[in-house]
């Protein structure tokens, strides 16, 4: 059980990093350096931005649930 949750946590963490970098930056910074060029191609559509926001929130929720579940399972 712990191994499955740990794998889900690792996958959610990697996906979360990717999704955050894909967001359109509001100023200079890491989001413009890494994700700015890629997201500018897809950033014109507000539907894509909304779907990216939803996917980021869902991934963050999965990440949070995995952290709580692992914390409860490792409790002595």
C-alpha positions as CSV (number, residue, x, y, z in Angstrom):
1,X,0.0,0.0,0.0
2,X,2.8,2.4,0.9
3,X,4.7,1.6,-2.2
4,X,1.7,2.4,-4.4
5,X,1.1,5.7,-2.7
6,X,4.8,6.6,-2.9
7,X,4.8,5.9,-6.6
8,X,1.6,8.0,-7.1
9,X,3.3,10.8,-5.1
10,X,6.4,10.7,-7.3
11,X,4.3,10.8,-10.4
12,X,2.1,13.6,-9.1
13,X,5.2,15.6,-8.1
14,X,6.8,15.3,-11.5
15,X,3.5,16.2,-13.2
16,X,3.0,19.2,-10.9
17,X,6.5,20.6,-11.7
18,X,5.7,20.3,-15.5
19,X,2.3,21.9,-15.2
20,X,3.5,24.8,-13.1
21,X,6.3,25.5,-15.7
22,X,3.7,25.4,-18.5
23,X,1.7,28.2,-17.0
24,X,2.0,31.5,-18.7
25,X,4.3,33.8,-16.7
26,X,3.1,37.2,-15.5
27,X,6.6,38.6,-15.5
28,X,10.2,37.7,-15.9
29,X,11.3,34.6,-14.1
30,X,11.6,30.8,-14.3
31,X,8.2,30.3,-15.9
32,X,9.2,32.5,-18.8
33,X,12.6,30.9,-19.1
34,X,11.4,27.3,-19.2
35,X,7.7,27.3,-20.0
36,X,7.2,30.7,-21.6
37,X,8.2,29.7,-25.1
38,X,6.1,26.5,-25.1
39,X,3.0,28.1,-23.4
40,X,3.1,31.1,-25.8
41,X,2.1,28.7,-28.6
42,X,-0.9,27.5,-26.7
43,X,-1.6,30.5,-24.5
44,X,-3.9,32.2,-27.0
45,X,-6.9,30.1,-26.1
46,X,-8.5,30.7,-22.8
47,X,-10.0,27.1,-23.0
48,X,-6.5,25.7,-22.9
49,X,-5.5,27.9,-20.0
50,X,-8.6,26.9,-18.0
51,X,-8.0,23.2,-18.7
52,X,-4.3,23.7,-17.6
53,X,-5.6,25.3,-14.4
54,X,-8.0,22.5,-13.7
55,X,-5.4,19.9,-14.4
56,X,-2.9,21.7,-12.1
57,X,-5.5,21.8,-9.3
58,X,-6.5,18.2,-9.7
59,X,-2.8,17.1,-9.6
60,X,-2.2,19.3,-6.6
61,X,-5.1,17.7,-4.8
62,X,-3.8,14.2,-5.6
63,X,-0.4,15.2,-4.4
64,X,-1.9,16.5,-1.1
65,X,-3.9,13.4,-0.5
66,X,-0.8,11.2,-1.1
67,X,1.1,13.2,1.4
68,X,-1.7,12.9,4.0
69,X,-2.1,9.2,3.3
70,X,1.6,8.5,3.7
71,X,1.7,10.5,6.9
72,X,-1.1,8.4,8.3
73,X,0.3,5.1,7.2
74,X,3.8,5.8,8.7
75,X,2.4,6.9,12.0
76,X,3.6,4.6,14.8
